[in-house]
Amino acid sequence: GPSDRMLNRVLLVLAAVVDVTLGYTAASHRVGGLKARSAFTRRMQMVGEGAAAYLGDLDGSKVKVGIIKARWNAEICDSLVKGCRSALTELKVEDANIFETSVPGSFELPLASRLLALSGQVDVIVAVGCLIDGETTHFDVISNAVAKGLMDVSLSTATPVVFGVLTCNTIDQAIARSSGGHNHGEDWGKTAVEMAILRGSALGKFKQGTMGFSTEPASAGSSGSGPAFPSPDRVGF
């Protein structure tokens, strides 16, 4: 009857009000979440703006460094390698002890790094690339794969592999990090020398101590090849 129709109309109105309210609430939650994420991202970016603290008296005069550069985003990668070489020169790494090669893109860096590590010709590797976000998930897939691949090479070969791959949202971000006031390649070069020294002090350049670390020089009968490593306490042990 009329009363039933009226009741149905009231229920429909109430349902519509509830739907709108829930929709606004959900939208509000999404906006709030995005704002929180944006603020967190800004904080993290601010934290990452400063350069790492490196030891001031590293001597890389006998360290052998391998640089593997991706040719994708070539201008960015070339600038990063230039910064890396500048830092290596500053730390007395001889040009003859720097091996440089290139691969098509960042995805090829892990395999190339593993092959170079297994050759035994270098003490540390700097893998240089640049990935810029696009319209698909390709960026995320490649970034994660490359990061894990390079880490796996480090752990499986005991040869440090410096993660020199920019993962940027825009080309402007990549340019800012490969030139101007803070070329990240310079940081990677310094990291390479420090990690080469750490590796050498742990794996036989000095007499074996606890966990392979010792401040005593290698015996006269041991191999004299490779870097002349300082005592381990100079690299944090």
Residue pairs with C-beta under 8 A, 6 or more apart in sequence:
49 182
51 182
51 187
52 187
52 190
52 191
54 190
54 191
54 194
55 194
55 234
55 235
57 234
58 91
58 190
58 193
58 194
58 197
59 91
59 92
59 228
59 230
60 88
60 91
60 92
60 93
60 193
60 196
60 197
60 227
61 92
61 93
61 94
61 227
61 228
62 97
62 226
62 227
62 228
63 93
63 97
63 123
63 124
63 192
63 193
63 196
63 197
63 227
64 97
64 98
64 99
64 121
64 122
64 123
64 124
64 196
64 226
64 227
65 88
65 93
65 97
65 98
65 99
65 122
65 123
65 124
65 125
65 126
65 189
65 192
65 193
65 196
66 98
66 99
66 100
66 101
66 113
66 116
66 121
66 122
66 124
66 125
66 126
67 81
67 84
67 85
67 98
67 99
67 100
67 101
67 125
67 126
67 128
68 100
68 101
68 102
68 103
68 109
68 112
68 113
68 116
68 125
68 126
68 127
68 128
69 77
69 78
69 80
69 81
69 100
69 101
69 102
69 103
69 128
69 129
70 77
70 102
70 103
70 104
70 105
70 106
70 108
70 109
70 128
70 129
70 130
70 165
71 77
71 102
71 103
71 104
71 105
72 104
72 105
72 106
72 129
72 130
73 129
73 130
73 131
73 132
73 174
76 130
76 166
76 174
76 175
76 178
77 128
77 129
77 130
77 178
79 178
79 179
79 183
79 185
80 128
80 130
80 164
80 166
80 178
80 183
80 184
80 185
80 188
81 100
81 128
81 185
82 183
82 185
83 178
83 183
83 184
83 185
83 186
83 188
83 189
84 126
84 128
84 164
84 185
84 186
84 188
84 189
84 192
85 98
85 185
85 189
86 183
86 185
86 186
86 189
87 185
87 186
87 187
87 188
87 189
87 190
87 193
88 98
88 189
88 192
88 193
89 95
90 189
91 189
91 190
91 193
93 189
93 193
99 116
99 121
99 122
101 112
101 116
103 109
103 112
105 129
106 129
106 130
106 131
106 142
106 146
106 165
107 142
107 145
107 146
109 127
109 129
109 146
109 149
109 150
109 165
110 127
110 145
110 146
110 149
110 150
110 152
110 153
111 149
112 127
113 125
113 127
113 150
113 153
113 161
114 153
114 156
114 157
116 122
116 125
117 125
117 153
117 157
117 159
117 161
118 157
122 159
123 159
123 160
123 196
123 199
123 200
123 226
123 227
124 159
124 160
124 161
124 162
124 192
124 193
124 195
124 196
124 199
125 153
125 159
125 160
125 161
125 162
125 192
126 161
126 162
126 164
126 188
126 189
126 192
127 150
127 161
127 162
127 163
127 164
127 165
128 164
128 165
128 185
128 188
129 146
129 164
129 165
129 166
130 165
130 166
130 168
130 174
130 178
131 139
131 142
131 143
131 146
131 165
131 166
131 167
131 168
132 139
132 168
132 169
132 170
132 171
132 174
133 139
133 168
133 169
133 170
139 167
143 165
143 167
146 165
147 163
147 165
150 161
150 163
150 165
151 161
151 163
153 159
153 161
154 160
154 161
158 199
158 203
159 199
160 192
160 195
160 196
160 198
160 199
162 188
162 191
162 192
162 195
164 184
164 185
164 188
166 173
166 174
166 177
166 178
166 184
168 174
168 177
176 182
177 183
177 184
178 184
178 185
194 235
196 227
197 227
197 229
197 230
197 234
197 235
198 232
198 235
198 236
198 237
200 226
200 227
200 229
201 213
201 229
201 230
201 231
201 232
201 235
201 237
202 211
202 212
202 213
202 232
202 237
203 212
204 212
204 218
204 222
204 223
205 218
205 226
205 227
205 228
205 229
206 213
206 214
206 215
206 216
206 217
206 218
206 229
206 231
206 232
207 214
207 216
207 217
207 218
207 219
208 214
209 215
209 216
213 232
213 237
214 232
215 231
215 232
215 233
